[in-house]
């Protein structure tokens, strides 16, 4: 009987002490790194080139009719040369009105 009381006492103390464990939640994630490349989080802001007449120069994929604000865009760097062209326009809105789709990486986030 004494053994049973001792075993139950030790078991109760063990269970009670588990409830006092500290849980630490880390909220400072500045030192962590993402596992996937996220093009929208590039550090340099992209700007469109301007022609001598004050028109914006866009890089266009002639196959998909997608336009980019800069040749520094992640998607332009991987574009085939035969699909790459440049178009001068007054604004992004005019490019859309002309039937082109804006790149979601370099234009869609601005």
C-alpha positions in Angstrom: 0.0 0.0 0.0 2.9 2.4 0.8 4.4 1.8 -2.6 1.1 2.6 -4.4 0.8 5.9 -2.4 4.4 6.8 -3.3 4.0 6.0 -7.0 0.7 8.0 -7.2 2.4 10.9 -5.4 5.3 11.0 -7.8 2.9 10.7 -10.8 0.8 13.6 -9.5 3.9 15.7 -8.9 5.1 15.0 -12.4 1.8 15.9 -14.0 1.4 19.1 -12.0 5.0 20.2 -12.9 4.2 19.7 -16.6 1.6 22.4 -16.4 4.1 25.0 -15.3 6.3 24.7 -18.4 7.0 28.0 -20.1 6.1 28.4 -23.8 8.2 30.8 -25.8 6.7 32.2 -29.0 9.3 33.9 -31.2 7.9 37.1 -32.8 11.1 38.6 -34.1 11.5 37.0 -37.5 13.9 39.5 -39.0 16.8 37.0 -39.0 14.8 34.3 -40.8 14.8 33.7 -44.5 12.1 32.7 -47.0 12.4 29.3 -48.7 11.1 30.6 -52.0 12.2 33.5 -54.2 9.6 36.3 -54.1 10.2 38.7 -57.0 7.9 41.4 -55.5 10.3 41.9 -52.6 13.3 43.0 -54.5 15.1 45.9 -52.9 15.5 48.2 -55.9 12.5 50.0 -57.3 12.0 49.7 -61.0 11.3 52.7 -63.1 10.4 53.0 -66.8 12.9 54.4 -69.2 11.7 57.6 -70.9 12.3 58.5 -74.6 13.5 61.8 -75.8 9.9 62.8 -76.5 8.9 62.1 -72.9 7.1 58.8 -73.7 7.5 55.8 -71.4 9.4 52.9 -72.9 8.0 49.5 -71.9 9.4 46.0 -72.6 6.8 43.8 -74.2 6.5 40.1 -74.7 5.0 39.9 -78.2 3.9 36.3 -77.6 1.8 36.9 -74.4 1.2 40.7 -75.0 2.5 41.3 -71.4 4.3 44.5 -70.8 7.0 45.3 -68.2 8.1 48.6 -66.8 11.8 47.7 -66.9 14.2 45.2 -68.4 15.3 44.6 -64.8 12.1 42.7 -64.1 12.5 39.0 -63.1 10.3 37.8 -66.0 12.1 39.9 -68.7 15.4 38.4 -67.8 14.0 34.9 -68.6 12.2 36.0 -71.7 13.2 34.6 -75.1 14.9 37.2 -77.3 12.5 36.6 -80.2 9.6 37.5 -77.9 11.1 40.7 -76.6 10.3 44.1 -78.0 9.9 47.7 -76.7 6.9 50.0 -77.0 6.6 53.7 -76.3 3.4 54.9 -74.6 2.1 57.8 -72.7 1.1 55.7 -69.6 0.4 52.3 -68.2 -3.3 53.0 -68.6 -2.7 53.6 -72.4 -0.9 50.3 -72.7 -3.8 48.5 -71.1 -6.2 50.3 -73.4 -4.0 49.2 -76.4 -4.6 45.6 -75.4 -1.5 44.8 -73.4 -1.5 43.0 -70.0 0.6 44.5 -67.1 3.2 42.3 -65.5 2.0 41.4 -62.0 5.6 41.5 -60.7 6.9 44.9 -61.8 3.7 46.8 -62.5 0.8 45.1 -60.6 2.3 45.9 -57.2 2.8 49.6 -57.7 
